[in-house]
Amino acid sequence: MTAKKIITVFGATGQQGGGLARAVLADRDGAFTVRAVTRHPDGESAAELKRLGAEIVRGDMDDPSSLGPAFEHAYGAFLVTNFWEHMSAEREKTQAEALARAASHAGVQHAIWSTLEDTRECVPREDQRMPTLQERYKVPHFDAKAEADHYFLDEGVPTTFLRTTFFWENLFDFFPARRDTDGALRLTYPMGEARLSGMAVDDVGRTALAVFTRGTDLIAATVSIAGEHLKVADMAAALTEALGEPVRYRPLAPDEWRAQGFPGADESGNMFQYYTDCEQHFIEARDIDAVRGLNPALQDFGTWLAAHQDRLRTAWA
């Protein structure tokens, strides 16, 4: 029996890496096995992955000396950083550079780097439509990842650049519907009539597995993914039908969103404004049919919603 190839998965106890870990472990007859990297190898999430068949190793992107064992003898690696944990673009870039160096040193044959567009190609730094954040970025969690792409090229890591988009799971916590004083549910994203490209986070994992399965032909390619492009008003209508109570859309202006003042309000306000002002470019990069060619089980919003309506009811109660 041929030994399975090891895929080292960062963020394995989180959303994106967790999706890939589950997809690999569910594919019992597949070519790969999972080495899950976590800062908390004794935690409940790590224990569940171990029960499913993953190897668990400790690794910390802020401690480059800990990364070597995570990559040892690995065929491939899924690499993702979590801006929202610290909200520092410079720290995110430092983490990405450490990942690239460790992957290069280990001789990884295929890496997938979870990245995003550089929003300044559409909204230049000096453009006053939105504020410049952290001195040089428009949407730091986009722009820092885009700037980090070159680390993988410079280090000679055979890399597929996987660009994701807005996760519908954000409806549970980051950007839920809120109840007005009259008890009605409202979505207030600053999207106007623009379409929001969204996706189920599990489809990151399924698509990444398909990229690894394809072999080397997507190395150096950029694969941009989404599950559906929908106006927020249409999302609200679908939510109304699924939940059995009205969910209304009342768009805010970007400045109104940023003025709310919660942690990350400027960042997310700029993100939504980028989605709006650069709608056509962003959507055209995410060809749903092409994504479905890689991942035939790709979910649209209705499919995702049918599987998560009970959780939404609980989250929005």
Secondary structure, DSSP 8 states (H G I E B T S, - for coil): ----EEEEETTTTSSHHHHHHHHHHH-TTSSEEEEEEES-TTSHHHHHHHHHT-EEEE--TT-GGGSHHHHTT-SEEEE---GGGT--HHHHHHHHHHHHHHHHHHT-SEEEEEE---GGGTS-TT-TTS--BTTTBSSHHHHHHHHHHHHHHHTT--EEEEE--EEGGGGTTTS--EE-TTS-EEE--S-TT-EEEEE-THHHHHHHHHHHHHTTTTTT-EEE--SEEEEHHHHHHHHHHHHTS-EEE----HHHHHTT--TTHHHHHHHHHHHHHTHHHHHHT--HHHHHHH-TT---HHHHHHHHHHHHHHHT-
